[in-house]
Amino acid sequence: MAEAWLVDENIVEVRVARLVNGRLAGIWHFPQLDSLAKLPRMGDVFCARIASISPTGAFLDLGTSGQGFMRAVKRANAKEGAIISALVVQEDGHGKLARLRLVESRETIVNGGRKPGRVSRGPDAVRTLIENAHDGDPIQIGSLSLWRRFLDLAKGAAPGLPQNARQESPDVYEREGVEAQIEQALEPLVQLPAGGRLTIETTQALTAIDVDTANARDACAVNLAAAQQIPYEIGARGLSGTILVDFARTPGRELQSRLRRELVEGGARLGLQIDAGLGRRGLIDMRLARTRSGLADRLTIAKATHSAVTWRYSYPAQSARLARRLAQHPPAGAIEVLIADGFSNWLHGEGRPVKVAIEEAAPQRLIFSHSPRFDEDWLELRTI
């Protein structure tokens, strides 16, 4: 199993992608701007106020980062209004709050004392890369500043990593075909090499994966190809929680057991701990612990993929797309940025700090134009 890592950076975000055998197996997004970095992330430590206590746990006020949830408050002997230190162990997603746990033995500091808010952040992009990559893994970093930071941190933490690492141009994701794989990971339909297809639909409660033979004659071959493809889809999409797989034409018990092994072993090769059980009528019930937000949660407005719903990029994700396109654009005196009305309204309102940052980082003068005729995800650059 050949692993590789790609890192790129723009004024809006830093991305770290993990590839296995050339296929996207996971991606991390790290917002660069304070206005886009409010949500709780894995490893963040918060000064949190206990807003309310329920039979299952406590709801926490995290200040400008919203709300979180913590279990086992009875053991902490906490009270409503108490201020505690809490660590994010599970990011928000699928309509569920981020989950935190207590990090101090003396949980109550002073009622009404410190204000709720983030105390420290979890690992950044470079530390995440160093913690997850292995000696010998090819690493391409499309940013001079991140390249220098990587070399500096790797000296003490992982001296073997730089041996197969190199600095690349900012368009490294485009050249390696990763941008196309990211967009494909947001689509509900996946064509299989055996001739069938997957339909992957995510809701707040679970993810359903349907295996369809389509025009293929060999249902067994389609099912096996699906079992080999599904772990990659789980990794690329960041799926977690309950995942139900409905294989084609109700496979027998022996084949169903083989498919289950393929899913579990394929997940293990990608670093995914999949707990899979056999159900009725060909169903396999899988469960994965949720730690990071899924790809759809991070990049789309609907925050779910469904064949009946056309997904579109969220405005922060569109901002990152714009920043990447500008960084790769040939030098010009001025550039006209053509976008849809909704994105334009956001940039001139709530997202104004993002617009200012993009304009300041661009070497060219930017002229924004918008029209209701453009699709919501429309983005075009014209040299003036």
Protein Blocks (a to p, Z undefined) as FASTA:
>chain_A
ZZdddddddfkbccddddeehiafbdcdddfbfklmmbccehiacddddfbdcfkbccdd
ehjnopaddehklmnopaehiacddddfbdceehiacddddfbfblblcehiaccddfbd
cddfklmmmmmmcehiacddfbfklmmmmmmmmmmmmmmlmmmgccddfklmmmnommmm
mmmmmpfbdcdfkopacdddddfkbccddddekjafblmlmmmmmmmmmmmmmmmnopgh
jdddddehiiafklmmmmmmmmmmmmmmnopacdddddeehiacdddddfbdcfklmmmm
nlpacfkbccdddfklmmmmmmmmmmmpccdfbdcddddfklmmmmmmmmmmmmmmmmmm
pmbdcdddddfkbcfklccdddZZ
